Amino acid sequence: MRLFVDCDDTLILYDSEGEVHPYGFVRDEPYRINDTLVAFVKAFYAKYPNALITIWSGDSDPAGLL
Protein backbone atom coordinates (compact mmCIF):
# COMPACT_ATOMS: atom_id res chain seq x y z
CA MET A 1 0.00 0.00 0.00
CA ARG A 2 1.10 3.55 -0.71
CA LEU A 3 -0.30 6.95 0.19
CA PHE A 4 0.84 10.20 -1.42
CA VAL A 5 -0.12 13.55 0.15
CA ASP A 6 0.63 17.01 -1.24
CA CYS A 7 1.28 19.82 1.25
CA ASP A 8 0.13 23.11 -0.26
CA ASP A 9 -3.66 23.51 -0.45
CA THR A 10 -4.07 19.87 0.59
CA LEU A 11 -2.38 19.21 3.93
CA ILE A 12 -1.86 22.93 4.56
CA LEU A 13 -4.95 25.00 3.78
CA TYR A 14 -4.52 28.71 3.11
CA ASP A 15 -7.24 31.04 4.34
CA SER A 16 -6.39 33.89 1.95
CA GLU A 17 -8.88 35.03 -0.64
CA GLY A 18 -7.89 34.39 -4.25
CA GLU A 19 -4.80 32.73 -5.60
CA VAL A 20 -1.78 32.31 -3.33
CA HIS A 21 1.79 31.28 -3.98
CA PRO A 22 2.27 27.54 -3.35
CA TYR A 23 4.79 28.43 -0.63
CA GLY A 24 2.36 30.78 1.10
CA PHE A 25 3.79 30.14 4.56
CA VAL A 26 7.00 31.90 3.44
CA ARG A 27 4.97 35.05 2.76
CA ASP A 28 3.08 34.78 6.05
CA GLU A 29 -0.19 33.77 4.37
CA PRO A 30 -2.70 32.69 7.03
CA TYR A 31 -3.06 28.91 7.04
CA ARG A 32 -4.41 25.97 8.98
CA ILE A 33 -3.69 22.27 9.01
CA ASN A 34 -6.23 20.01 7.29
CA ASP A 35 -7.23 18.04 10.40
CA THR A 36 -9.51 15.74 8.41
CA LEU A 37 -6.61 14.68 6.19
CA VAL A 38 -4.28 14.28 9.19
CA ALA A 39 -6.85 11.99 10.84
CA PHE A 40 -7.09 9.95 7.63
CA VAL A 41 -3.30 9.59 7.36
CA LYS A 42 -3.14 8.43 11.00
CA ALA A 43 -5.94 5.91 10.42
CA PHE A 44 -4.24 4.71 7.22
CA TYR A 45 -0.98 4.20 9.13
CA ALA A 46 -2.78 2.34 11.92
CA LYS A 47 -4.36 -0.01 9.39
CA TYR A 48 -1.29 -0.36 7.14
CA PRO A 49 1.79 0.18 9.37
CA ASN A 50 4.18 -1.10 6.68
CA ALA A 51 2.79 1.15 3.94
CA LEU A 52 4.84 3.85 2.26
CA ILE A 53 3.44 7.28 3.15
CA THR A 54 4.94 10.11 1.10
CA ILE A 55 4.26 13.75 1.94
CA TRP A 56 5.81 16.27 -0.43
CA SER A 57 5.74 19.93 -1.31
CA GLY A 58 6.91 21.88 -4.31
CA ASP A 59 8.31 19.86 -7.16
CA SER A 60 5.91 17.06 -8.05
CA ASP A 61 8.84 14.98 -9.30
CA PRO A 62 11.76 15.77 -6.95
CA ALA A 63 13.77 12.72 -7.97
CA GLY A 64 13.32 13.41 -11.70
CA LEU A 65 11.67 10.04 -12.25
CA LEU A 66 8.80 11.19 -14.46
PQR file with spaces between the fields and no chain letter, atoms N, CA, C, O and H, PARSE charges and radii, in Angstrom:
ATOM       1  N    MET     1       0.843   -1.181    0.000 -0.4000 1.5000
ATOM       2  CA   MET     1       0.000    0.000    0.000 -0.0000 2.0000
ATOM       3  C    MET     1       0.885    1.240    0.000  0.5500 1.7000
ATOM       4  O    MET     1       1.966    1.258    0.588 -0.5500 1.4000
ATOM       5  N    ARG     2       0.396    2.274   -0.676 -0.4000 1.5000
ATOM       6  CA   ARG     2       1.098    3.553   -0.713 -0.0000 2.0000
ATOM       7  C    ARG     2       0.089    4.685   -0.575  0.5500 1.7000
ATOM       8  O    ARG     2      -1.052    4.584   -1.027 -0.5500 1.4000
ATOM       9  H    ARG     2      -0.483    2.259   -1.154  0.4000 1.0000
ATOM      10  N    LEU     3       0.533    5.754    0.053 -0.4000 1.5000
ATOM      11  CA   LEU     3      -0.297    6.949    0.189 -0.0000 2.0000
ATOM      12  C    LEU     3       0.578    8.153   -0.123  0.5500 1.7000
ATOM      13  O    LEU     3       1.648    8.318    0.463 -0.5500 1.4000
ATOM      14  H    LEU     3       1.459    5.836    0.420  0.4000 1.0000
ATOM      15  N    PHE     4       0.127    8.991   -1.041 -0.4000 1.5000
ATOM      16  CA   PHE     4       0.844   10.199   -1.417 -0.0000 2.0000
ATOM      17  C    PHE     4       0.000   11.411   -1.030  0.5500 1.7000
ATOM      18  O    PHE     4      -1.182   11.478   -1.368 -0.5500 1.4000
ATOM      19  H    PHE     4      -0.742    8.857   -1.517  0.4000 1.0000
ATOM      20  N    VAL     5       0.599   12.366   -0.326 -0.4000 1.5000
ATOM      21  CA   VAL     5      -0.117   13.552    0.147 -0.0000 2.0000
ATOM      22  C    VAL     5       0.675   14.793   -0.241  0.5500 1.7000
ATOM      23  O    VAL     5       1.864   14.896    0.062 -0.5500 1.4000
ATOM      24  H    VAL     5       1.560   12.311   -0.052  0.4000 1.0000
ATOM      25  N    ASP     6       0.020   15.731   -0.909 -0.4000 1.5000
ATOM      26  CA   ASP     6       0.634   17.013   -1.239 -0.0000 2.0000
ATOM      27  C    ASP     6       0.441   17.960   -0.055  0.5500 1.7000
ATOM      28  O    ASP     6      -0.536   17.845    0.685 -0.5500 1.4000
ATOM      29  H    ASP     6      -0.945   15.648   -1.155  0.4000 1.0000
ATOM      30  N    CYS     7       1.365   18.883    0.118 -0.4000 1.5000
ATOM      31  CA   CYS     7       1.277   19.819    1.247 -0.0000 2.0000
ATOM      32  C    CYS     7       0.387   21.017    0.949  0.5500 1.7000
ATOM      33  O    CYS     7      -0.640   21.208    1.600 -0.5500 1.4000
ATOM      34  H    CYS     7       2.159   18.976   -0.483  0.4000 1.0000
ATOM      35  N    ASP     8       0.781   21.826   -0.036 -0.4000 1.5000
ATOM      36  CA   ASP     8       0.126   23.113   -0.263 -0.0000 2.0000
ATOM      37  C    ASP     8      -1.283   22.956   -0.818  0.5500 1.7000
ATOM      38  O    ASP     8      -1.490   22.312   -1.847 -0.5500 1.4000
ATOM      39  H    ASP     8       1.615   21.670   -0.564  0.4000 1.0000
ATOM      40  N    ASP     9      -2.232   23.542   -0.135 -0.4000 1.5000
ATOM      41  CA   ASP     9      -3.661   23.510   -0.454 -0.0000 2.0000
ATOM      42  C    ASP     9      -4.261   22.108   -0.345  0.5500 1.7000
ATOM      43  O    ASP     9      -5.348   21.856   -0.864 -0.5500 1.4000
ATOM      44  H    ASP     9      -2.064   24.065    0.700  0.4000 1.0000
ATOM      45  N    THR    10      -3.562   21.207    0.319 -0.4000 1.5000
ATOM      46  CA   THR    10      -4.074   19.866    0.592 -0.0000 2.0000
ATOM      47  C    THR    10      -3.901   19.561    2.076  0.5500 1.7000
ATOM      48  O    THR    10      -4.883   19.462    2.812 -0.5500 1.4000
ATOM      49  H    THR    10      -2.679   21.412    0.740  0.4000 1.0000
ATOM      50  N    LEU    11      -2.660   19.414    2.509 -0.4000 1.5000
ATOM      51  CA   LEU    11      -2.376   19.207    3.931 -0.0000 2.0000
ATOM      52  C    LEU    11      -2.380   20.540    4.676  0.5500 1.7000
ATOM      53  O    LEU    11      -2.839   20.630    5.815 -0.5500 1.4000
ATOM      54  H    LEU    11      -1.863   19.494    1.911  0.4000 1.0000
ATOM      55  N    ILE    12      -1.864   21.560    4.017 -0.4000 1.5000
ATOM      56  CA   ILE    12      -1.857   22.925    4.559 -0.0000 2.0000
ATOM      57  C    ILE    12      -2.878   23.728    3.764  0.5500 1.7000
ATOM      58  O    ILE    12      -2.738   23.884    2.551 -0.5500 1.4000
ATOM      59  H    ILE    12      -1.491   21.487    3.092  0.4000 1.0000
ATOM      60  N    LEU    13      -3.893   24.233    4.434 -0.4000 1.5000
ATOM      61  CA   LEU    13      -4.948   25.003    3.776 -0.0000 2.0000
ATOM      62  C    LEU    13      -4.730   26.483    4.045  0.5500 1.7000
ATOM      63  O    LEU    13      -4.588   26.903    5.194 -0.5500 1.4000
ATOM      64  H    LEU    13      -4.006   24.106    5.420  0.4000 1.0000
ATOM      65  N    TYR    14      -4.705   27.271    2.971 -0.4000 1.5000
ATOM      66  CA   TYR    14      -4.518   28.714    3.105 -0.0000 2.0000
ATOM      67  C    TYR    14      -5.869   29.398    3.190  0.5500 1.7000
ATOM      68  O    TYR    14      -6.789   29.076    2.439 -0.5500 1.4000
ATOM      69  H    TYR    14      -4.821   26.929    2.038  0.4000 1.0000
ATOM      70  N    ASP    15      -5.981   30.342    4.109 -0.4000 1.5000
ATOM      71  CA   ASP    15      -7.242   31.038    4.340 -0.0000 2.0000
ATOM      72  C    ASP    15      -7.368   32.322    3.539  0.5500 1.7000
ATOM      73  O    ASP    15      -8.381   33.014    3.645 -0.5500 1.4000
ATOM      74  H    ASP    15      -5.233   30.604    4.720  0.4000 1.0000
ATOM      75  N    SER    16      -6.364   32.655    2.742 -0.4000 1.5000
ATOM      76  CA   SER    16      -6.392   33.890    1.954 -0.0000 2.0000
ATOM      77  C    SER    16      -7.432   33.801    0.851  0.5500 1.7000
ATOM      78  O    SER    16      -7.730   32.722    0.340 -0.5500 1.4000
ATOM      79  H    SER    16      -5.541   32.094    2.656  0.4000 1.0000
ATOM      80  N    GLU    17      -7.970   34.943    0.498 -0.4000 1.5000
ATOM      81  CA   GLU    17      -8.883   35.025   -0.636 -0.0000 2.0000
ATOM      82  C    GLU    17      -8.059   35.008   -1.917  0.5500 1.7000
ATOM      83  O    GLU    17      -6.964   35.570   -1.959 -0.5500 1.4000
ATOM      84  H    GLU    17      -7.728   35.820    0.913  0.4000 1.0000
ATOM      85  N    GLY    18      -8.573   34.373   -2.953 -0.4000 1.5000
ATOM      86  CA   GLY    18      -7.894   34.387   -4.246 -0.0000 2.0000
ATOM      87  C    GLY    18      -6.726   33.425   -4.303  0.5500 1.7000
ATOM      88  O    GLY    18      -6.557   32.553   -3.451 -0.5500 1.4000
ATOM      89  H    GLY    18      -9.462   33.916   -2.920  0.4000 1.0000
ATOM      90  N    GLU    19      -5.929   33.617   -5.338 -0.4000 1.5000
ATOM      91  CA   GLU    19      -4.801   32.734   -5.599 -0.0000 2.0000
ATOM      92  C    GLU    19      -3.617   33.080   -4.713  0.5500 1.7000
ATOM      93  O    GLU    19      -3.294   34.255   -4.540 -0.5500 1.4000
ATOM      94  H    GLU    19      -6.066   34.325   -6.030  0.4000 1.0000
ATOM      95  N    VAL    20      -2.972   32.079   -4.155 -0.4000 1.5000
ATOM      96  CA   VAL    20      -1.784   32.308   -3.330 -0.0000 2.0000
ATOM      97  C    VAL    20      -0.616   31.520   -3.905  0.5500 1.7000
ATOM      98  O    VAL    20      -0.797   30.532   -4.616 -0.5500 1.4000
ATOM      99  H    VAL    20      -3.234   31.124   -4.296  0.4000 1.0000
ATOM     100  N    HIS    21       0.582   31.982   -3.579 -0.4000 1.5000
ATOM     101  CA   HIS    21       1.788   31.277   -3.981 -0.0000 2.0000
ATOM     102  C    HIS    21       1.806   29.919   -3.296  0.5500 1.7000
ATOM     103  O    HIS    21       1.403   29.822   -2.137 -0.5500 1.4000
ATOM     104  H    HIS    21       0.729   32.785   -3.001  0.4000 1.0000
ATOM     105  N    PRO    22       2.265   28.853   -3.980 -0.5600 1.5000
ATOM     106  CA   PRO    22       2.266   27.540   -3.354  0.2800 2.0000
ATOM     107  C    PRO    22       3.091   27.459   -2.071  0.5500 1.7000
ATOM     108  O    PRO    22       2.884   26.556   -1.261 -0.5500 1.4000
ATOM     109  N    TYR    23       4.020   28.389   -1.878 -0.4000 1.5000
ATOM     110  CA   TYR    23       4.786   28.431   -0.633 -0.0000 2.0000
ATOM     111  C    TYR    23       4.277   29.587    0.218  0.5500 1.7000
ATOM     112  O    TYR    23       5.068   30.398    0.700 -0.5500 1.4000
ATOM     113  H    TYR    23       4.189   29.122   -2.536  0.4000 1.0000
ATOM     114  N    GLY    24       2.979   29.667    0.403 -0.4000 1.5000
ATOM     115  CA   GLY    24       2.361   30.783    1.103 -0.0000 2.0000
ATOM     116  C    GLY    24       2.869   31.023    2.505  0.5500 1.7000
ATOM     117  O    GLY    24       2.876   32.161    2.973 -0.5500 1.4000
ATOM     118  H    GLY    24       2.337   29.008    0.012  0.4000 1.0000
ATOM     119  N    PHE    25       3.297   29.967    3.189 -0.4000 1.5000
ATOM     120  CA   PHE    25       3.790   30.144    4.562 -0.0000 2.0000
ATOM     121  C    PHE    25       5.023   31.032    4.588  0.5500 1.7000
ATOM     122  O    PHE    25       5.274   31.698    5.592 -0.5500 1.4000
ATOM     123  H    PHE    25       3.292   29.042    2.809  0.4000 1.0000
ATOM     124  N    VAL    26       5.806   31.058    3.503 -0.4000 1.5000
ATOM     125  CA   VAL    26       7.004   31.901    3.441 -0.0000 2.0000
ATOM     126  C    VAL    26       6.608   33.376    3.437  0.5500 1.7000
ATOM     127  O    VAL    26       7.330   34.224    3.962 -0.5500 1.4000
ATOM     128  H    VAL    26       5.602   30.517    2.687  0.4000 1.0000
ATOM     129  N    ARG    27       5.457   33.670    2.841 -0.4000 1.5000
ATOM     130  CA   ARG    27       4.974   35.055    2.757 -0.0000 2.0000
ATOM     131  C    ARG    27       3.981   35.371    3.865  0.5500 1.7000
ATOM     132  O    ARG    27       3.235   36.345    3.766 -0.5500 1.4000
ATOM     133  H    ARG    27       4.871   32.982    2.415  0.4000 1.0000
ATOM     134  N    ASP    28       3.962   34.575    4.901 -0.4000 1.5000
ATOM     135  CA   ASP    28       3.075   34.780    6.054 -0.0000 2.0000
ATOM     136  C    ASP    28       1.595   34.752    5.694  0.5500 1.7000
ATOM     137  O    ASP    28       0.792   35.446    6.318 -0.5500 1.4000
ATOM     138  H    ASP    28       4.568   33.783    4.981  0.4000 1.0000
ATOM     139  N    GLU    29       1.227   33.955    4.692 -0.4000 1.5000
ATOM     140  CA   GLU    29      -0.190   33.772    4.373 -0.0000 2.0000
ATOM     141  C    GLU    29      -0.834   33.035    5.549  0.5500 1.7000
ATOM     142  O    GLU    29      -0.234   32.104    6.087 -0.5500 1.4000
ATOM     143  H    GLU    29       1.879   33.392    4.185  0.4000 1.0000
ATOM     144  N    PRO    30      -2.035   33.431    5.956 -0.5600 1.5000
ATOM     145  CA   PRO    30      -2.698   32.688    7.035  0.2800 2.0000
ATOM     146  C    PRO    30      -3.034   31.269    6.558  0.5500 1.7000
ATOM     147  O    PRO    30      -3.492   31.075    5.432 -0.5500 1.4000
ATOM     148  N    TYR    31      -2.802   30.298    7.415 -0.4000 1.5000
ATOM     149  CA   TYR    31      -3.055   28.910    7.036 -0.0000 2.0000
ATOM     150  C    TYR    31      -3.538   28.109    8.240  0.5500 1.7000
ATOM     151  O    TYR    31      -3.475   28.561    9.383 -0.5500 1.4000
ATOM     152  H    TYR    31      -2.430   30.455    8.330  0.4000 1.0000
ATOM     153  N    ARG    32      -4.020   26.912    7.943 -0.4000 1.5000
ATOM     154  CA   ARG    32      -4.412   25.968    8.984 -0.0000 2.0000
ATOM     155  C    ARG    32      -4.120   24.564    8.462  0.5500 1.7000
ATOM     156  O    ARG    32      -4.051   24.337    7.255 -0.5500 1.4000
ATOM     157  H    ARG    32      -4.071   26.546    7.014  0.4000 1.0000
ATOM     158  N    ILE    33      -3.954   23.657    9.366 -0.4000 1.5000
ATOM     159  CA   ILE    33      -3.692   22.267    9.011 -0.0000 2.0000
ATOM     160  C    ILE    33      -5.024   21.580    8.704  0.5500 1.7000
ATOM     161  O    ILE    33      -6.015   21.796    9.402 -0.5500 1.4000
ATOM     162  H    ILE    33      -4.010   23.842   10.347  0.4000 1.0000
ATOM     163  N    ASN    34      -5.040   20.765    7.672 -0.4000 1.5000
ATOM     164  CA   ASN    34      -6.227   20.015    7.290 -0.0000 2.0000
ATOM     165  C    ASN    34      -6.377   18.829    8.256  0.5500 1.7000
ATOM     166  O    ASN    34      -5.862   17.740    8.004 -0.5500 1.4000
ATOM     167  H    ASN    34      -4.235   20.590    7.105  0.4000 1.0000
ATOM     168  N    ASP    35      -7.084   19.060    9.350 -0.4000 1.5000
ATOM     169  CA   ASP    35      -7.226   18.044   10.401 -0.0000 2.0000
ATOM     170  C    ASP    35      -7.912   16.776    9.909  0.5500 1.7000
ATOM     171  O    ASP    35      -7.611   15.683   10.390 -0.5500 1.4000
ATOM     172  H    ASP    35      -7.502   19.945    9.554  0.4000 1.0000
ATOM     173  N    THR    36      -8.828   16.911    8.957 -0.4000 1.5000
ATOM     174  CA   THR    36      -9.509   15.741    8.408 -0.0000 2.0000
ATOM     175  C    THR    36      -8.511   14.843    7.684  0.5500 1.7000
ATOM     176  O    THR    36      -8.544   13.621    7.831 -0.5500 1.4000
ATOM     177  H    THR    36      -9.072   17.799    8.567  0.4000 1.0000
ATOM     178  N    LEU    37      -7.627   15.454    6.904 -0.4000 1.5000
ATOM     179  CA   LEU    37      -6.611   14.682    6.192 -0.0000 2.0000
ATOM     180  C    LEU    37      -5.609   14.067    7.168  0.5500 1.7000
ATOM     181  O    LEU    37      -5.207   12.916    6.994 -0.5500 1.4000
ATOM     182  H    LEU    37      -7.601   16.446    6.784  0.4000 1.0000
ATOM     183  N    VAL    38      -5.205   14.812    8.180 -0.4000 1.5000
ATOM     184  CA   VAL    38      -4.278   14.279    9.186 -0.0000 2.0000
ATOM     185  C    VAL    38      -4.895   13.053    9.868  0.5500 1.7000
ATOM     186  O    VAL    38      -4.210   12.051   10.079 -0.5500 1.4000
ATOM     187  H    VAL    38      -5.531   15.747    8.321  0.4000 1.0000
ATOM     188  N    ALA    39      -6.169   13.128   10.207 -0.4000 1.5000
ATOM     189  CA   ALA    39      -6.849   11.990   10.838 -0.0000 2.0000
ATOM     190  C    ALA    39      -6.869   10.786    9.895  0.5500 1.7000
ATOM     191  O    ALA    39      -6.689    9.648   10.330 -0.5500 1.4000
ATOM     192  H    ALA    39      -6.725   13.941   10.036  0.4000 1.0000
ATOM     193  N    PHE    40      -7.090   11.042    8.601 -0.4000 1.5000
ATOM     194  CA   PHE    40      -7.093    9.946    7.628 -0.0000 2.0000
ATOM     195  C    PHE    40      -5.712    9.302    7.529  0.5500 1.7000
ATOM     196  O    PHE    40      -5.599    8.076    7.516 -0.5500 1.4000
ATOM     197  H    PHE    40      -7.236   11.967    8.248  0.4000 1.0000
ATOM     198  N    VAL    41      -4.662   10.123    7.460 -0.4000 1.5000
ATOM     199  CA   VAL    41      -3.297    9.590    7.365 -0.0000 2.0000
ATOM     200  C    VAL    41      -2.979    8.740    8.596  0.5500 1.7000
ATOM     201  O    VAL    41      -2.381    7.671    8.472 -0.5500 1.4000
ATOM     202  H    VAL    41      -4.754   11.119    7.471  0.4000 1.0000
ATOM     203  N    LYS    42      -3.371    9.203    9.769 -0.4000 1.5000
ATOM     204  CA   LYS    42      -3.140    8.430   10.997 -0.0000 2.0000
ATOM     205  C    LYS    42      -3.901    7.105   10.969  0.5500 1.7000
ATOM     206  O    LYS    42      -3.363    6.069   11.361 -0.5500 1.4000
ATOM     207  H    LYS    42      -3.857   10.071    9.869  0.4000 1.0000
ATOM     208  N    ALA    43      -5.146    7.138   10.508 -0.4000 1.5000
ATOM     209  CA   ALA    43      -5.939    5.910   10.419 -0.0000 2.0000
ATOM     210  C    ALA    43      -5.348    4.955    9.378  0.5500 1.7000
ATOM     211  O    ALA    43      -5.317    3.743    9.588 -0.5500 1.4000
ATOM     212  H    ALA    43      -5.582    7.979   10.189  0.4000 1.0000
ATOM     213  N    PHE    44      -4.882    5.507    8.262 -0.4000 1.5000
ATOM     214  CA   PHE    44      -4.239    4.705    7.222 -0.0000 2.0000
ATOM     215  C    PHE    44      -3.004    4.012    7.788  0.5500 1.7000
ATOM     216  O    PHE    44      -2.795    2.820    7.565 -0.5500 1.4000
ATOM     217  H    PHE    44      -4.907    6.492    8.091  0.4000 1.0000
ATOM     218  N    TYR    45      -2.189    4.765    8.521 -0.4000 1.5000
ATOM     219  CA   TYR    45      -0.979    4.201    9.126 -0.0000 2.0000
ATOM     220  C    TYR    45      -1.326    3.115   10.149  0.5500 1.7000
ATOM     221  O    TYR    45      -0.650    2.089   10.222 -0.5500 1.4000
ATOM     222  H    TYR    45      -2.359    5.733    8.702  0.4000 1.0000
ATOM     223  N    ALA    46      -2.372    3.340   10.929 -0.4000 1.5000
ATOM     224  CA   ALA    46      -2.779    2.342   11.925 -0.0000 2.0000
ATOM     225  C    ALA    46      -3.211    1.039   11.248  0.5500 1.7000
ATOM     226  O    ALA    46      -2.943   -0.052   11.750 -0.5500 1.4000
ATOM     227  H    ALA    46      -2.921    4.173   10.870  0.4000 1.0000
ATOM     228  N    LYS    47      -3.879    1.170   10.109 -0.4000 1.5000
ATOM     229  CA   LYS    47      -4.362   -0.013    9.394 -0.0000 2.0000
ATOM     230  C    LYS    47      -3.258   -0.679    8.572  0.5500 1.7000
ATOM     231  O    LYS    47      -3.219   -1.903    8.449 -0.5500 1.4000
ATOM     232  H    LYS    47      -4.096    2.057    9.701  0.4000 1.0000
ATOM     233  N    TYR    48      -2.360    0.141    8.008 -0.4000 1.5000
ATOM     234  CA   TYR    48      -1.288   -0.361    7.141 -0.0000 2.0000
ATOM     235  C    TYR    48       0.069    0.143    7.652  0.5500 1.7000
ATOM     236  O    TYR    48       0.669    1.006    7.010 -0.5500 1.4000
ATOM     237  H    TYR    48      -2.392    1.135    8.108  0.4000 1.0000
ATOM     238  N    PRO    49       0.563   -0.358    8.766 -0.5600 1.5000
ATOM     239  CA   PRO    49       1.792    0.176    9.365  0.2800 2.0000
ATOM     240  C    PRO    49       3.039    0.008    8.500  0.5500 1.7000
ATOM     241  O    PRO    49       4.025    0.715    8.709 -0.5500 1.4000
ATOM     242  N    ASN    50       3.020   -0.897    7.549 -0.4000 1.5000
ATOM     243  CA   ASN    50       4.176   -1.097    6.677 -0.0000 2.0000
ATOM     244  C    ASN    50       4.049   -0.362    5.350  0.5500 1.7000
ATOM     245  O    ASN    50       4.902   -0.517    4.476 -0.5500 1.4000
ATOM     246  H    ASN    50       2.219   -1.471    7.379  0.4000 1.0000
ATOM     247  N    ALA    51       3.006    0.427    5.185 -0.4000 1.5000
ATOM     248  CA   ALA    51       2.786    1.155    3.936 -0.0000 2.0000
ATOM     249  C    ALA    51       3.784    2.303    3.794  0.5500 1.7000
ATOM     250  O    ALA    51       4.317    2.817    4.778 -0.5500 1.4000
ATOM     251  H    ALA    51       2.313    0.552    5.895  0.4000 1.0000
ATOM     252  N    LEU    52       4.016    2.681    2.554 -0.4000 1.5000
ATOM     253  CA   LEU    52       4.841    3.846    2.258 -0.0000 2.0000
ATOM     254  C    LEU    52       3.931    5.068    2.244  0.5500 1.7000
ATOM     255  O    LEU    52       3.000    5.137    1.441 -0.5500 1.4000
ATOM     256  H    LEU    52       3.583    2.263    1.756  0.4000 1.0000
ATOM     257  N    ILE    53       4.189    6.025    3.119 -0.4000 1.5000
ATOM     258  CA   ILE    53       3.440    7.282    3.147 -0.0000 2.0000
ATOM     259  C    ILE    53       4.402    8.382    2.738  0.5500 1.7000
ATOM     260  O    ILE    53       5.404    8.626    3.410 -0.5500 1.4000
ATOM     261  H    ILE    53       4.945    5.969    3.771  0.4000 1.0000
ATOM     262  N    THR    54       4.090    9.047    1.625 -0.4000 1.5000
ATOM     263  CA   THR    54       4.940   10.108    1.098 -0.0000 2.0000
ATOM     264  C    THR    54       4.197   11.428    1.193  0.5500 1.7000
ATOM     265  O    THR    54       3.084   11.562    0.684 -0.5500 1.4000
ATOM     266  H    THR    54       3.276    8.848    1.079  0.4000 1.0000
ATOM     267  N    ILE    55       4.816   12.403    1.849 -0.4000 1.5000
ATOM     268  CA   ILE    55       4.262   13.754    1.937 -0.0000 2.0000
ATOM     269  C    ILE    55       5.286   14.678    1.302  0.5500 1.7000
ATOM     270  O    ILE    55       6.441   14.714    1.724 -0.5500 1.4000
ATOM     271  H    ILE    55       5.720   12.294    2.262  0.4000 1.0000
ATOM     272  N    TRP    56       4.861   15.429    0.280 -0.4000 1.5000
ATOM     273  CA   TRP    56       5.809   16.272   -0.430 -0.0000 2.0000
ATOM     274  C    TRP    56       5.245   17.660   -0.650  0.5500 1.7000
ATOM     275  O    TRP    56       4.046   17.899   -0.504 -0.5500 1.4000
ATOM     276  H    TRP    56       3.923   15.400   -0.063  0.4000 1.0000
ATOM     277  N    SER    57       6.124   18.553   -0.999 -0.4000 1.5000
ATOM     278  CA   SER    57       5.741   19.926   -1.312 -0.0000 2.0000
ATOM     279  C    SER    57       6.646   20.432   -2.422  0.5500 1.7000
ATOM     280  O    SER    57       7.815   20.055   -2.514 -0.5500 1.4000
ATOM     281  H    SER    57       7.098   18.359   -1.118  0.4000 1.0000
ATOM     282  N    GLY    58       6.092   21.283   -3.253 -0.4000 1.5000
ATOM     283  CA   GLY    58       6.907   21.882   -4.312 -0.0000 2.0000
ATOM     284  C    GLY    58       6.936   21.028   -5.547  0.5500 1.7000
ATOM     285  O    GLY    58       5.895   20.745   -6.140 -0.5500 1.4000
ATOM     286  H    GLY    58       5.143   21.589   -3.178  0.4000 1.0000
ATOM     287  N    ASP    59       8.109   20.618   -5.937 -0.4000 1.5000
ATOM     288  CA   ASP    59       8.312   19.862   -7.162 -0.0000 2.0000
ATOM     289  C    ASP    59       7.560   18.543   -7.081  0.5500 1.7000
ATOM     290  O    ASP    59       7.761   17.764   -6.150 -0.5500 1.4000
ATOM     291  H    ASP    59       8.955   20.849   -5.455  0.4000 1.0000
ATOM     292  N    SER    60       6.691   18.293   -8.060 -0.4000 1.5000
ATOM     293  CA   SER    60       5.909   17.059   -8.046 -0.0000 2.0000
ATOM     294  C    SER    60       6.745   15.843   -8.435  0.5500 1.7000
ATOM     295  O    SER    60       6.287   14.709   -8.302 -0.5500 1.4000
ATOM     296  H    SER    60       6.527   18.926   -8.816  0.4000 1.0000
ATOM     297  N    ASP    61       7.962   16.071   -8.913 -0.4000 1.5000
ATOM     298  CA   ASP    61       8.844   14.976   -9.297 -0.0000 2.0000
ATOM     299  C    ASP    61      10.261   15.273   -8.809  0.5500 1.7000
ATOM     300  O    ASP    61      11.169   15.441   -9.623 -0.5500 1.4000
ATOM     301  H    ASP    61       8.334   16.992   -9.022  0.4000 1.0000
ATOM     302  N    PRO    62      10.466   15.340   -7.473 -0.5600 1.5000
ATOM     303  CA   PRO    62      11.759   15.771   -6.950  0.2800 2.0000
ATOM     304  C    PRO    62      12.929   14.881   -7.349  0.5500 1.7000
ATOM     305  O    PRO    62      14.063   15.355   -7.426 -0.5500 1.4000
ATOM     306  N    ALA    63      12.678   13.620   -7.601 -0.4000 1.5000
ATOM     307  CA   ALA    63      13.765   12.718   -7.969 -0.0000 2.0000
ATOM     308  C    ALA    63      14.006   12.692   -9.476  0.5500 1.7000
ATOM     309  O    ALA    63      14.938   12.035   -9.941 -0.5500 1.4000
ATOM     310  H    ALA    63      11.758   13.235   -7.539  0.4000 1.0000
ATOM     311  N    GLY    64      13.174   13.401  -10.245 -0.4000 1.5000
ATOM     312  CA   GLY    64      13.323   13.408  -11.696 -0.0000 2.0000
ATOM     313  C    GLY    64      12.972   12.078  -12.340  0.5500 1.7000
ATOM     314  O    GLY    64      13.558   11.703  -13.356 -0.5500 1.4000
ATOM     315  H    GLY    64      12.417   13.934   -9.867  0.4000 1.0000
ATOM     316  N    LEU    65      12.021   11.364  -11.754 -0.4000 1.5000
ATOM     317  CA   LEU    65      11.668   10.040  -12.253 -0.0000 2.0000
ATOM     318  C    LEU    65      10.603   10.055  -13.339  0.5500 1.7000
ATOM     319  O    LEU    65      10.450    9.075  -14.068 -0.5500 1.4000
ATOM     320  H    LEU    65      11.546   11.668  -10.929  0.4000 1.0000
ATOM     321  N    LEU    66       9.874   11.144  -13.457 -0.4000 1.5000
ATOM     322  CA   LEU    66       8.795   11.186  -14.455 -0.0000 2.0000
ATOM     323  C    LEU    66       9.243   11.858  -15.729  0.5500 1.7000
ATOM     324  O    LEU    66       8.460   11.978  -16.672 -0.5500 1.4000
ATOM     325  H    LEU    66       9.998   11.940  -12.865  0.4000 1.0000
